[in-house]
Amino acid sequence: MNVYPDFGHPQGIGASPWFTIRNNQLYPDFGHPQGIGASPWFTIRNNQLYPDFGHPQGISASPWFTIRNNQLYPDFGHPQGISASPWFTVR
């Protein structure tokens, strides 16, 4: 599965995947501004995404995103705060 920027993302909707999901982890894909990455940026736990060791800001115990209906919404741990608009869509 891939993760694409959605209408709530500050950079807008994207046609290329920013992340690929493998084994409950999100890895940067070719559409990500920083390019493909070999280390996971996020780990999925209980429908929430937590920054992992590959994330530029490091591991966090606070969720950055919540998954609802195949969309990712910024959560309280995200530096820009909670949002009612989805930043990403999983498909």
PDB file with one MODEL, atoms N, CA, C and O in Angstrom:
MODEL        1
ATOM      1  N   MET A   1       0.842  -1.176   0.000  1.00  0.00           N
ATOM      2  CA  MET A   1       0.000   0.000   0.000  1.00  0.00           C
ATOM      3  C   MET A   1       0.884   1.235   0.000  1.00  0.00           C
ATOM      4  O   MET A   1       2.008   1.235   0.503  1.00  0.00           O
ATOM      5  N   ASN A   2       0.328   2.288  -0.586  1.00  0.00           N
ATOM      6  CA  ASN A   2       1.064   3.547  -0.669  1.00  0.00           C
ATOM      7  C   ASN A   2       0.278   4.666  -0.013  1.00  0.00           C
ATOM      8  O   ASN A   2      -0.938   4.583   0.161  1.00  0.00           O
ATOM      9  N   VAL A   3       1.005   5.715   0.348  1.00  0.00           N
ATOM     10  CA  VAL A   3       0.423   6.863   1.039  1.00  0.00           C
ATOM     11  C   VAL A   3       0.677   8.114   0.198  1.00  0.00           C
ATOM     12  O   VAL A   3       1.817   8.442  -0.130  1.00  0.00           O
ATOM     13  N   TYR A   4      -0.424   8.809  -0.146  1.00  0.00           N
ATOM     14  CA  TYR A   4      -0.361   9.983  -1.023  1.00  0.00           C
ATOM     15  C   TYR A   4      -0.815  11.236  -0.271  1.00  0.00           C
ATOM     16  O   TYR A   4      -1.726  11.159   0.555  1.00  0.00           O
ATOM     17  N   PRO A   5      -0.195  12.388  -0.543  1.00  0.00           N
ATOM     18  CA  PRO A   5      -0.669  13.626   0.059  1.00  0.00           C
ATOM     19  C   PRO A   5      -2.111  13.907  -0.361  1.00  0.00           C
ATOM     20  O   PRO A   5      -2.485  13.718  -1.518  1.00  0.00           O
ATOM     21  N   ASP A   6      -2.908  14.361   0.600  1.00  0.00           N
ATOM     22  CA  ASP A   6      -4.318  14.657   0.361  1.00  0.00           C
ATOM     23  C   ASP A   6      -4.552  16.162   0.470  1.00  0.00           C
ATOM     24  O   ASP A   6      -3.610  16.926   0.680  1.00  0.00           O
ATOM     25  N   PHE A   7      -5.811  16.586   0.326  1.00  0.00           N
ATOM     26  CA  PHE A   7      -6.129  18.012   0.248  1.00  0.00           C
ATOM     27  C   PHE A   7      -5.765  18.801   1.505  1.00  0.00           C
ATOM     28  O   PHE A   7      -5.566  20.013   1.423  1.00  0.00           O
ATOM     29  N   GLY A   8      -5.672  18.147   2.667  1.00  0.00           N
ATOM     30  CA  GLY A   8      -5.328  18.863   3.889  1.00  0.00           C
ATOM     31  C   GLY A   8      -3.842  19.104   4.066  1.00  0.00           C
ATOM     32  O   GLY A   8      -3.438  19.883   4.929  1.00  0.00           O
ATOM     33  N   HIS A   9      -3.021  18.443   3.259  1.00  0.00           N
ATOM     34  CA  HIS A   9      -1.574  18.591   3.382  1.00  0.00           C
ATOM     35  C   HIS A   9      -1.162  20.005   2.975  1.00  0.00           C
ATOM     36  O   HIS A   9      -1.684  20.543   1.998  1.00  0.00           O
ATOM     37  N   PRO A  10      -0.233  20.610   3.713  1.00  0.00           N
ATOM     38  CA  PRO A  10       0.197  21.980   3.374  1.00  0.00           C
ATOM     39  C   PRO A  10       0.700  22.145   1.935  1.00  0.00           C
ATOM     40  O   PRO A  10       0.613  23.236   1.371  1.00  0.00           O
ATOM     41  N   GLN A  11       1.227  21.064   1.339  1.00  0.00           N
ATOM     42  CA  GLN A  11       1.712  21.153  -0.044  1.00  0.00           C
ATOM     43  C   GLN A  11       0.666  20.697  -1.053  1.00  0.00           C
ATOM     44  O   GLN A  11       0.935  20.660  -2.254  1.00  0.00           O
ATOM     45  N   GLY A  12      -0.534  20.349  -0.570  1.00  0.00           N
ATOM     46  CA  GLY A  12      -1.621  19.967  -1.465  1.00  0.00           C
ATOM     47  C   GLY A  12      -1.605  18.510  -1.873  1.00  0.00           C
ATOM     48  O   GLY A  12      -0.762  17.730  -1.430  1.00  0.00           O
ATOM     49  N   ILE A  13      -2.542  18.162  -2.716  1.00  0.00           N
ATOM     50  CA  ILE A  13      -2.707  16.795  -3.204  1.00  0.00           C
ATOM     51  C   ILE A  13      -1.516  16.412  -4.085  1.00  0.00           C
ATOM     52  O   ILE A  13      -0.997  17.233  -4.841  1.00  0.00           O
ATOM     53  N   GLY A  14      -1.098  15.159  -3.974  1.00  0.00           N
ATOM     54  CA  GLY A  14       0.016  14.681  -4.782  1.00  0.00           C
ATOM     55  C   GLY A  14      -0.344  13.426  -5.548  1.00  0.00           C
ATOM     56  O   GLY A  14      -1.110  12.592  -5.064  1.00  0.00           O
ATOM     57  N   ALA A  15       0.211  13.290  -6.748  1.00  0.00           N
ATOM     58  CA  ALA A  15      -0.056  12.130  -7.597  1.00  0.00           C
ATOM     59  C   ALA A  15       0.942  10.997  -7.365  1.00  0.00           C
ATOM     60  O   ALA A  15       0.710   9.865  -7.788  1.00  0.00           O
ATOM     61  N   SER A  16       2.042  11.301  -6.698  1.00  0.00           N
ATOM     62  CA  SER A  16       3.071  10.288  -6.436  1.00  0.00           C
ATOM     63  C   SER A  16       3.076   9.944  -4.948  1.00  0.00           C
ATOM     64  O   SER A  16       2.864  10.817  -4.106  1.00  0.00           O
ATOM     65  N   PRO A  17       3.316   8.677  -4.625  1.00  0.00           N
ATOM     66  CA  PRO A  17       3.302   8.277  -3.219  1.00  0.00           C
ATOM     67  C   PRO A  17       4.480   8.847  -2.433  1.00  0.00           C
ATOM     68  O   PRO A  17       5.626   8.820  -2.882  1.00  0.00           O
ATOM     69  N   TRP A  18       4.170   9.355  -1.268  1.00  0.00           N
ATOM     70  CA  TRP A  18       5.213   9.845  -0.378  1.00  0.00           C
ATOM     71  C   TRP A  18       5.765   8.721   0.483  1.00  0.00           C
ATOM     72  O   TRP A  18       6.933   8.746   0.871  1.00  0.00           O
ATOM     73  N   PHE A  19       4.918   7.723   0.784  1.00  0.00           N
ATOM     74  CA  PHE A  19       5.345   6.618   1.635  1.00  0.00           C
ATOM     75  C   PHE A  19       4.828   5.295   1.081  1.00  0.00           C
ATOM     76  O   PHE A  19       3.820   5.252   0.376  1.00  0.00           O
ATOM     77  N   THR A  20       5.538   4.218   1.412  1.00  0.00           N
ATOM     78  CA  THR A  20       5.105   2.853   1.162  1.00  0.00           C
ATOM     79  C   THR A  20       4.977   2.179   2.524  1.00  0.00           C
ATOM     80  O   THR A  20       5.826   2.359   3.397  1.00  0.00           O
ATOM     81  N   ILE A  21       3.905   1.399   2.699  1.00  0.00           N
ATOM     82  CA  ILE A  21       3.688   0.698   3.961  1.00  0.00           C
ATOM     83  C   ILE A  21       4.161  -0.743   3.808  1.00  0.00           C
ATOM     84  O   ILE A  21       3.717  -1.474   2.922  1.00  0.00           O
ATOM     85  N   ARG A  22       5.083  -1.133   4.703  1.00  0.00           N
ATOM     86  CA  ARG A  22       5.577  -2.507   4.764  1.00  0.00           C
ATOM     87  C   ARG A  22       5.696  -2.901   6.234  1.00  0.00           C
ATOM     88  O   ARG A  22       6.352  -2.216   7.018  1.00  0.00           O
ATOM     89  N   ASN A  23       5.053  -4.014   6.599  1.00  0.00           N
ATOM     90  CA  ASN A  23       5.153  -4.536   7.965  1.00  0.00           C
ATOM     91  C   ASN A  23       4.824  -3.480   9.025  1.00  0.00           C
ATOM     92  O   ASN A  23       5.547  -3.333  10.010  1.00  0.00           O
ATOM     93  N   ASN A  24       3.726  -2.749   8.813  1.00  0.00           N
ATOM     94  CA  ASN A  24       3.264  -1.714   9.754  1.00  0.00           C
ATOM     95  C   ASN A  24       4.259  -0.566   9.934  1.00  0.00           C
ATOM     96  O   ASN A  24       4.270   0.092  10.975  1.00  0.00           O
ATOM     97  N   GLN A  25       5.083  -0.331   8.930  1.00  0.00           N
ATOM     98  CA  GLN A  25       6.000   0.796   8.957  1.00  0.00           C
ATOM     99  C   GLN A  25       5.896   1.561   7.641  1.00  0.00           C
ATOM    100  O   GLN A  25       5.645   0.976   6.588  1.00  0.00           O
ATOM    101  N   LEU A  26       6.091   2.875   7.717  1.00  0.00           N
ATOM    102  CA  LEU A  26       6.039   3.724   6.529  1.00  0.00           C
ATOM    103  C   LEU A  26       7.444   4.157   6.148  1.00  0.00           C
ATOM    104  O   LEU A  26       8.184   4.725   6.951  1.00  0.00           O
ATOM    105  N   TYR A  27       7.791   3.872   4.895  1.00  0.00           N
ATOM    106  CA  TYR A  27       9.099   4.220   4.351  1.00  0.00           C
ATOM    107  C   TYR A  27       8.914   5.307   3.288  1.00  0.00           C
ATOM    108  O   TYR A  27       7.979   5.226   2.492  1.00  0.00           O
ATOM    109  N   PRO A  28       9.781   6.317   3.259  1.00  0.00           N
ATOM    110  CA  PRO A  28       9.685   7.327   2.211  1.00  0.00           C
ATOM    111  C   PRO A  28       9.776   6.687   0.824  1.00  0.00           C
ATOM    112  O   PRO A  28      10.613   5.816   0.586  1.00  0.00           O
ATOM    113  N   ASP A  29       8.915   7.125  -0.073  1.00  0.00           N
ATOM    114  CA  ASP A  29       8.862   6.594  -1.435  1.00  0.00           C
ATOM    115  C   ASP A  29       9.351   7.660  -2.408  1.00  0.00           C
ATOM    116  O   ASP A  29       9.742   8.749  -1.987  1.00  0.00           O
ATOM    117  N   PHE A  30       9.332   7.356  -3.706  1.00  0.00           N
ATOM    118  CA  PHE A  30       9.911   8.252  -4.717  1.00  0.00           C
ATOM    119  C   PHE A  30       9.223   9.614  -4.802  1.00  0.00           C
ATOM    120  O   PHE A  30       9.837  10.577  -5.262  1.00  0.00           O
ATOM    121  N   GLY A  31       7.973   9.717  -4.374  1.00  0.00           N
ATOM    122  CA  GLY A  31       7.278  10.999  -4.422  1.00  0.00           C
ATOM    123  C   GLY A  31       7.591  11.920  -3.257  1.00  0.00           C
ATOM    124  O   GLY A  31       7.243  13.101  -3.285  1.00  0.00           O
ATOM    125  N   HIS A  32       8.245  11.389  -2.236  1.00  0.00           N
ATOM    126  CA  HIS A  32       8.578  12.208  -1.057  1.00  0.00           C
ATOM    127  C   HIS A  32       9.626  13.250  -1.443  1.00  0.00           C
ATOM    128  O   HIS A  32      10.555  12.944  -2.191  1.00  0.00           O
ATOM    129  N   PRO A  33       9.485  14.480  -0.940  1.00  0.00           N
ATOM    130  CA  PRO A  33      10.462  15.524  -1.284  1.00  0.00           C
ATOM    131  C   PRO A  33      11.915  15.157  -0.967  1.00  0.00           C
ATOM    132  O   PRO A  33      12.837  15.648  -1.618  1.00  0.00           O
ATOM    133  N   GLN A  34      12.118  14.294   0.033  1.00  0.00           N
ATOM    134  CA  GLN A  34      13.491  13.895   0.381  1.00  0.00           C
ATOM    135  C   GLN A  34      13.908  12.590  -0.290  1.00  0.00           C
ATOM    136  O   GLN A  34      15.005  12.086  -0.050  1.00  0.00           O
ATOM    137  N   GLY A  35      13.033  12.047  -1.127  1.00  0.00           N
ATOM    138  CA  GLY A  35      13.373  10.843  -1.867  1.00  0.00           C
ATOM    139  C   GLY A  35      13.118   9.556  -1.109  1.00  0.00           C
ATOM    140  O   GLY A  35      12.634   9.567   0.023  1.00  0.00           O
ATOM    141  N   ILE A  36      13.449   8.458  -1.747  1.00  0.00           N
ATOM    142  CA  ILE A  36      13.255   7.132  -1.178  1.00  0.00           C
ATOM    143  C   ILE A  36      14.186   6.941   0.016  1.00  0.00           C
ATOM    144  O   ILE A  36      15.327   7.401   0.019  1.00  0.00           O
ATOM    145  N   GLY A  37      13.659   6.242   1.042  1.00  0.00           N
ATOM    146  CA  GLY A  37      14.468   5.972   2.221  1.00  0.00           C
ATOM    147  C   GLY A  37      14.433   4.504   2.595  1.00  0.00           C
ATOM    148  O   GLY A  37      13.424   3.828   2.393  1.00  0.00           O
ATOM    149  N   ALA A  38      15.538   4.012   3.140  1.00  0.00           N
ATOM    150  CA  ALA A  38      15.643   2.611   3.536  1.00  0.00           C
ATOM    151  C   ALA A  38      15.233   2.388   4.988  1.00  0.00           C
ATOM    152  O   ALA A  38      15.062   1.246   5.414  1.00  0.00           O
ATOM    153  N   SER A  39      15.074   3.469   5.750  1.00  0.00           N
ATOM    154  CA  SER A  39      14.688   3.364   7.162  1.00  0.00           C
ATOM    155  C   SER A  39      13.266   3.868   7.344  1.00  0.00           C
ATOM    156  O   SER A  39      12.862   4.836   6.700  1.00  0.00           O
ATOM    157  N   PRO A  40      12.501   3.215   8.221  1.00  0.00           N
ATOM    158  CA  PRO A  40      11.114   3.644   8.423  1.00  0.00           C
ATOM    159  C   PRO A  40      11.015   4.988   9.131  1.00  0.00           C
ATOM    160  O   PRO A  40      11.727   5.267  10.095  1.00  0.00           O
ATOM    161  N   TRP A  41      10.109   5.805   8.617  1.00  0.00           N
ATOM    162  CA  TRP A  41       9.853   7.094   9.243  1.00  0.00           C
ATOM    163  C   TRP A  41       8.765   6.995  10.299  1.00  0.00           C
ATOM    164  O   TRP A  41       8.785   7.731  11.286  1.00  0.00           O
ATOM    165  N   PHE A  42       7.812   6.087  10.097  1.00  0.00           N
ATOM    166  CA  PHE A  42       6.706   5.921  11.035  1.00  0.00           C
ATOM    167  C   PHE A  42       6.428   4.447  11.269  1.00  0.00           C
ATOM    168  O   PHE A  42       6.673   3.608  10.402  1.00  0.00           O
ATOM    169  N   THR A  43       5.907   4.141  12.468  1.00  0.00           N
ATOM    170  CA  THR A  43       5.420   2.815  12.801  1.00  0.00           C
ATOM    171  C   THR A  43       3.948   2.945  13.182  1.00  0.00           C
ATOM    172  O   THR A  43       3.559   3.866  13.900  1.00  0.00           O
ATOM    173  N   ILE A  44       3.131   2.003  12.687  1.00  0.00           N
ATOM    174  CA  ILE A  44       1.694   2.008  12.978  1.00  0.00           C
ATOM    175  C   ILE A  44       1.446   1.159  14.220  1.00  0.00           C
ATOM    176  O   ILE A  44       1.838  -0.006  14.290  1.00  0.00           O
ATOM    177  N   ARG A  45       0.782   1.777  15.200  1.00  0.00           N
ATOM    178  CA  ARG A  45       0.348   1.071  16.410  1.00  0.00           C
ATOM    179  C   ARG A  45      -1.054   1.559  16.761  1.00  0.00           C
ATOM    180  O   ARG A  45      -1.268   2.748  16.995  1.00  0.00           O
ATOM    181  N   ASN A  46      -2.003   0.632  16.795  1.00  0.00           N
ATOM    182  CA  ASN A  46      -3.385   0.959  17.189  1.00  0.00           C
ATOM    183  C   ASN A  46      -3.960   2.127  16.392  1.00  0.00           C
ATOM    184  O   ASN A  46      -4.518   3.060  16.970  1.00  0.00           O
ATOM    185  N   ASN A  47      -3.826   2.077  15.079  1.00  0.00           N
ATOM    186  CA  ASN A  47      -4.350   3.114  14.171  1.00  0.00           C
ATOM    187  C   ASN A  47      -3.726   4.489  14.379  1.00  0.00           C
ATOM    188  O   ASN A  47      -4.327   5.510  14.044  1.00  0.00           O
ATOM    189  N   GLN A  48      -2.526   4.507  14.929  1.00  0.00           N
ATOM    190  CA  GLN A  48      -1.797   5.765  15.064  1.00  0.00           C
ATOM    191  C   GLN A  48      -0.384   5.570  14.528  1.00  0.00           C
ATOM    192  O   GLN A  48       0.180   4.478  14.601  1.00  0.00           O
ATOM    193  N   LEU A  49       0.180   6.657  13.986  1.00  0.00           N
ATOM    194  CA  LEU A  49       1.534   6.620  13.436  1.00  0.00           C
ATOM    195  C   LEU A  49       2.475   7.383  14.358  1.00  0.00           C
ATOM    196  O   LEU A  49       2.237   8.533  14.725  1.00  0.00           O
ATOM    197  N   TYR A  50       3.559   6.690  14.717  1.00  0.00           N
ATOM    198  CA  TYR A  50       4.573   7.265  15.591  1.00  0.00           C
ATOM    199  C   TYR A  50       5.874   7.403  14.816  1.00  0.00           C
ATOM    200  O   TYR A  50       6.261   6.480  14.099  1.00  0.00           O
ATOM    201  N   PRO A  51       6.563   8.543  14.947  1.00  0.00           N
ATOM    202  CA  PRO A  51       7.855   8.671  14.283  1.00  0.00           C
ATOM    203  C   PRO A  51       8.810   7.573  14.736  1.00  0.00           C
ATOM    204  O   PRO A  51       8.897   7.254  15.922  1.00  0.00           O
ATOM    205  N   ASP A  52       9.521   7.003  13.773  1.00  0.00           N
ATOM    206  CA  ASP A  52      10.446   5.913  14.026  1.00  0.00           C
ATOM    207  C   ASP A  52      11.880   6.425  13.848  1.00  0.00           C
ATOM    208  O   ASP A  52      12.088   7.609  13.579  1.00  0.00           O
ATOM    209  N   PHE A  53      12.866   5.536  13.999  1.00  0.00           N
ATOM    210  CA  PHE A  53      14.271   5.957  13.986  1.00  0.00           C
ATOM    211  C   PHE A  53      14.726   6.581  12.672  1.00  0.00           C
ATOM    212  O   PHE A  53      15.711   7.319  12.660  1.00  0.00           O
ATOM    213  N   GLY A  54      14.034   6.305  11.565  1.00  0.00           N
ATOM    214  CA  GLY A  54      14.423   6.892  10.293  1.00  0.00           C
ATOM    215  C   GLY A  54      13.924   8.314  10.098  1.00  0.00           C
ATOM    216  O   GLY A  54      14.382   9.009   9.191  1.00  0.00           O
ATOM    217  N   HIS A  55      12.997   8.755  10.931  1.00  0.00           N
ATOM    218  CA  HIS A  55      12.431  10.104  10.797  1.00  0.00           C
ATOM    219  C   HIS A  55      13.495  11.141  11.149  1.00  0.00           C
ATOM    220  O   HIS A  55      14.246  10.958  12.107  1.00  0.00           O
ATOM    221  N   PRO A  56      13.562  12.228  10.381  1.00  0.00           N
ATOM    222  CA  PRO A  56      14.587  13.253  10.634  1.00  0.00           C
ATOM    223  C   PRO A  56      14.562  13.826  12.055  1.00  0.00           C
ATOM    224  O   PRO A  56      15.596  14.252  12.569  1.00  0.00           O
ATOM    225  N   GLN A  57      13.385  13.836  12.690  1.00  0.00           N
ATOM    226  CA  GLN A  57      13.294  14.372  14.057  1.00  0.00           C
ATOM    227  C   GLN A  57      13.401  13.281  15.117  1.00  0.00           C
ATOM    228  O   GLN A  57      13.287  13.557  16.311  1.00  0.00           O
ATOM    229  N   GLY A  58      13.619  12.045  14.680  1.00  0.00           N
ATOM    230  CA  GLY A  58      13.819  10.945  15.616  1.00  0.00           C
ATOM    231  C   GLY A  58      12.536  10.308  16.114  1.00  0.00           C
ATOM    232  O   GLY A  58      11.435  10.680  15.709  1.00  0.00           O
ATOM    233  N   ILE A  59      12.702   9.348  16.995  1.00  0.00           N
ATOM    234  CA  ILE A  59      11.591   8.585  17.564  1.00  0.00           C
ATOM    235  C   ILE A  59      10.787   9.476  18.507  1.00  0.00           C
ATOM    236  O   ILE A  59      11.330  10.352  19.181  1.00  0.00           O
ATOM    237  N   SER A  60       9.469   9.225  18.536  1.00  0.00           N
ATOM    238  CA  SER A  60       8.594   9.958  19.451  1.00  0.00           C
ATOM    239  C   SER A  60       7.599   8.999  20.082  1.00  0.00           C
ATOM    240  O   SER A  60       7.167   8.033  19.452  1.00  0.00           O
ATOM    241  N   ALA A  61       7.236   9.273  21.334  1.00  0.00           N
ATOM    242  CA  ALA A  61       6.234   8.476  22.039  1.00  0.00           C
ATOM    243  C   ALA A  61       4.829   9.029  21.813  1.00  0.00           C
ATOM    244  O   ALA A  61       3.847   8.436  22.260  1.00  0.00           O
ATOM    245  N   SER A  62       4.733  10.162  21.122  1.00  0.00           N
ATOM    246  CA  SER A  62       3.437  10.774  20.834  1.00  0.00           C
ATOM    247  C   SER A  62       3.070  10.535  19.370  1.00  0.00           C
ATOM    248  O   SER A  62       3.919  10.664  18.488  1.00  0.00           O
ATOM    249  N   PRO A  63       1.813  10.186  19.110  1.00  0.00           N
ATOM    250  CA  PRO A  63       1.410   9.921  17.719  1.00  0.00           C
ATOM    251  C   PRO A  63       1.361  11.198  16.887  1.00  0.00           C
ATOM    252  O   PRO A  63       0.854  12.231  17.324  1.00  0.00           O
ATOM    253  N   TRP A  64       1.895  11.096  15.691  1.00  0.00           N
ATOM    254  CA  TRP A  64       1.847  12.231  14.765  1.00  0.00           C
ATOM    255  C   TRP A  64       0.613  12.185  13.889  1.00  0.00           C
ATOM    256  O   TRP A  64       0.114  13.229  13.470  1.00  0.00           O
ATOM    257  N   PHE A  65       0.107  10.984  13.604  1.00  0.00           N
ATOM    258  CA  PHE A  65      -1.079  10.836  12.760  1.00  0.00           C
ATOM    259  C   PHE A  65      -2.003   9.762  13.327  1.00  0.00           C
ATOM    260  O   PHE A  65      -1.563   8.829  13.999  1.00  0.00           O
ATOM    261  N   THR A  66      -3.308   9.919  13.034  1.00  0.00           N
ATOM    262  CA  THR A  66      -4.308   8.907  13.340  1.00  0.00           C
ATOM    263  C   THR A  66      -4.923   8.469  12.022  1.00  0.00           C
ATOM    264  O   THR A  66      -5.188   9.288  11.143  1.00  0.00           O
ATOM    265  N   ILE A  67      -5.148   7.163  11.896  1.00  0.00           N
ATOM    266  CA  ILE A  67      -5.751   6.603  10.677  1.00  0.00           C
ATOM    267  C   ILE A  67      -7.254   6.491  10.876  1.00  0.00           C
ATOM    268  O   ILE A  67      -7.722   5.849  11.817  1.00  0.00           O
ATOM    269  N   ARG A  68      -8.008   7.126   9.975  1.00  0.00           N
ATOM    270  CA  ARG A  68      -9.470   7.019   9.953  1.00  0.00           C
ATOM    271  C   ARG A  68      -9.906   6.884   8.501  1.00  0.00           C
ATOM    272  O   ARG A  68      -9.617   7.749   7.675  1.00  0.00           O
ATOM    273  N   ASN A  69     -10.610   5.783   8.193  1.00  0.00           N
ATOM    274  CA  ASN A  69     -11.139   5.570   6.841  1.00  0.00           C
ATOM    275  C   ASN A  69     -10.073   5.715   5.761  1.00  0.00           C
ATOM    276  O   ASN A  69     -10.288   6.396   4.758  1.00  0.00           O
ATOM    277  N   ASN A  70      -8.935   5.081   5.966  1.00  0.00           N
ATOM    278  CA  ASN A  70      -7.821   5.106   5.006  1.00  0.00           C
ATOM    279  C   ASN A  70      -7.244   6.495   4.767  1.00  0.00           C
ATOM    280  O   ASN A  70      -6.649   6.756   3.722  1.00  0.00           O
ATOM    281  N   GLN A  71      -7.423   7.373   5.731  1.00  0.00           N
ATOM    282  CA  GLN A  71      -6.823   8.701   5.637  1.00  0.00           C
ATOM    283  C   GLN A  71      -6.043   8.976   6.920  1.00  0.00           C
ATOM    284  O   GLN A  71      -6.400   8.496   7.995  1.00  0.00           O
ATOM    285  N   LEU A  72      -4.974   9.756   6.788  1.00  0.00           N
ATOM    286  CA  LEU A  72      -4.124  10.094   7.922  1.00  0.00           C
ATOM    287  C   LEU A  72      -4.354  11.538   8.323  1.00  0.00           C
ATOM    288  O   LEU A  72      -4.186  12.459   7.524  1.00  0.00           O
ATOM    289  N   TYR A  73      -4.744  11.716   9.582  1.00  0.00           N
ATOM    290  CA  TYR A  73      -5.008  13.045  10.131  1.00  0.00           C
ATOM    291  C   TYR A  73      -3.929  13.382  11.160  1.00  0.00           C
ATOM    292  O   TYR A  73      -3.605  12.542  11.999  1.00  0.00           O
ATOM    293  N   PRO A  74      -3.365  14.590  11.116  1.00  0.00           N
ATOM    294  CA  PRO A  74      -2.386  14.970  12.132  1.00  0.00           C
ATOM    295  C   PRO A  74      -2.997  14.853  13.530  1.00  0.00           C
ATOM    296  O   PRO A  74      -4.139  15.250  13.759  1.00  0.00           O
ATOM    297  N   ASP A  75      -2.216  14.301  14.456  1.00  0.00           N
ATOM    298  CA  ASP A  75      -2.654  14.087  15.821  1.00  0.00           C
ATOM    299  C   ASP A  75      -1.910  15.052  16.751  1.00  0.00           C
ATOM    300  O   ASP A  75      -1.130  15.884  16.290  1.00  0.00           O
ATOM    301  N   PHE A  76      -2.154  14.936  18.058  1.00  0.00           N
ATOM    302  CA  PHE A  76      -1.599  15.894  19.013  1.00  0.00           C
ATOM    303  C   PHE A  76      -0.075  15.904  19.068  1.00  0.00           C
ATOM    304  O   PHE A  76       0.513  16.902  19.487  1.00  0.00           O
ATOM    305  N   GLY A  77       0.573  14.823  18.658  1.00  0.00           N
ATOM    306  CA  GLY A  77       2.030  14.791  18.680  1.00  0.00           C
ATOM    307  C   GLY A  77       2.683  15.479  17.495  1.00  0.00           C
ATOM    308  O   GLY A  77       3.887  15.736  17.512  1.00  0.00           O
ATOM    309  N   HIS A  78       1.899  15.779  16.464  1.00  0.00           N
ATOM    310  CA  HIS A  78       2.450  16.430  15.272  1.00  0.00           C
ATOM    311  C   HIS A  78       2.864  17.862  15.610  1.00  0.00           C
ATOM    312  O   HIS A  78       2.135  18.554  16.321  1.00  0.00           O
ATOM    313  N   PRO A  79       4.008  18.319  15.122  1.00  0.00           N
ATOM    314  CA  PRO A  79       4.476  19.677  15.426  1.00  0.00           C
ATOM    315  C   PRO A  79       3.481  20.775  15.035  1.00  0.00           C
ATOM    316  O   PRO A  79       3.467  21.841  15.651  1.00  0.00           O
ATOM    317  N   GLN A  80       2.652  20.524  14.019  1.00  0.00           N
ATOM    318  CA  GLN A  80       1.680  21.540  13.611  1.00  0.00           C
ATOM    319  C   GLN A  80       0.309  21.332  14.252  1.00  0.00           C
ATOM    320  O   GLN A  80      -0.635  22.066  13.957  1.00  0.00           O
ATOM    321  N   GLY A  81       0.199  20.340  15.120  1.00  0.00           N
ATOM    322  CA  GLY A  81      -1.028  20.116  15.859  1.00  0.00           C
ATOM    323  C   GLY A  81      -2.063  19.293  15.114  1.00  0.00           C
ATOM    324  O   GLY A  81      -1.838  18.833  13.995  1.00  0.00           O
ATOM    325  N   ILE A  82      -3.195  19.123  15.763  1.00  0.00           N
ATOM    326  CA  ILE A  82      -4.307  18.334  15.229  1.00  0.00           C
ATOM    327  C   ILE A  82      -4.958  19.061  14.062  1.00  0.00           C
ATOM    328  O   ILE A  82      -5.006  20.291  14.030  1.00  0.00           O
ATOM    329  N   SER A  83      -5.459  18.282  13.101  1.00  0.00           N
ATOM    330  CA  SER A  83      -6.167  18.853  11.957  1.00  0.00           C
ATOM    331  C   SER A  83      -7.421  18.037  11.676  1.00  0.00           C
ATOM    332  O   SER A  83      -7.422  16.815  11.826  1.00  0.00           O
ATOM    333  N   ALA A  84      -8.490  18.720  11.265  1.00  0.00           N
ATOM    334  CA  ALA A  84      -9.733  18.048  10.883  1.00  0.00           C
ATOM    335  C   ALA A  84      -9.692  17.603   9.430  1.00  0.00           C
ATOM    336  O   ALA A  84     -10.590  16.896   8.972  1.00  0.00           O
ATOM    337  N   SER A  85      -8.656  18.013   8.698  1.00  0.00           N
ATOM    338  CA  SER A  85      -8.507  17.647   7.282  1.00  0.00           C
ATOM    339  C   SER A  85      -7.417  16.604   7.137  1.00  0.00           C
ATOM    340  O   SER A  85      -6.372  16.722   7.777  1.00  0.00           O
ATOM    341  N   PRO A  86      -7.630  15.578   6.310  1.00  0.00           N
ATOM    342  CA  PRO A  86      -6.611  14.554   6.144  1.00  0.00           C
ATOM    343  C   PRO A  86      -5.405  15.069   5.373  1.00  0.00           C
ATOM    344  O   PRO A  86      -5.539  15.774   4.373  1.00  0.00           O
ATOM    345  N   TRP A  87      -4.246  14.707   5.850  1.00  0.00           N
ATOM    346  CA  TRP A  87      -3.010  15.080   5.160  1.00  0.00           C
ATOM    347  C   TRP A  87      -2.607  14.040   4.137  1.00  0.00           C
ATOM    348  O   TRP A  87      -1.953  14.357   3.144  1.00  0.00           O
ATOM    349  N   PHE A  88      -3.000  12.788   4.378  1.00  0.00           N
ATOM    350  CA  PHE A  88      -2.614  11.708   3.466  1.00  0.00           C
ATOM    351  C   PHE A  88      -3.766  10.723   3.282  1.00  0.00           C
ATOM    352  O   PHE A  88      -4.636  10.595   4.143  1.00  0.00           O
ATOM    353  N   THR A  89      -3.753  10.025   2.134  1.00  0.00           N
ATOM    354  CA  THR A  89      -4.694   8.949   1.848  1.00  0.00           C
ATOM    355  C   THR A  89      -3.899   7.684   1.559  1.00  0.00           C
ATOM    356  O   THR A  89      -2.893   7.710   0.850  1.00  0.00           O
ATOM    357  N   VAL A  90      -4.371   6.576   2.123  1.00  0.00           N
ATOM    358  CA  VAL A  90      -3.750   5.272   1.897  1.00  0.00           C
ATOM    359  C   VAL A  90      -4.523   4.553   0.822  1.00  0.00           C
ATOM    360  O   VAL A  90      -5.742   4.406   0.917  1.00  0.00           O
ATOM    361  N   ARG A  91      -3.818   4.101  -0.206  1.00  0.00           N
ATOM    362  CA  ARG A  91      -4.475   3.305  -1.262  1.00  0.00           C
ATOM    363  C   ARG A  91      -3.462   2.385  -1.930  1.00  0.00           C
ATOM    364  O   ARG A  91      -3.815   1.636  -2.841  1.00  0.00           O
TER     365      ARG A  91
ENDMDL
END
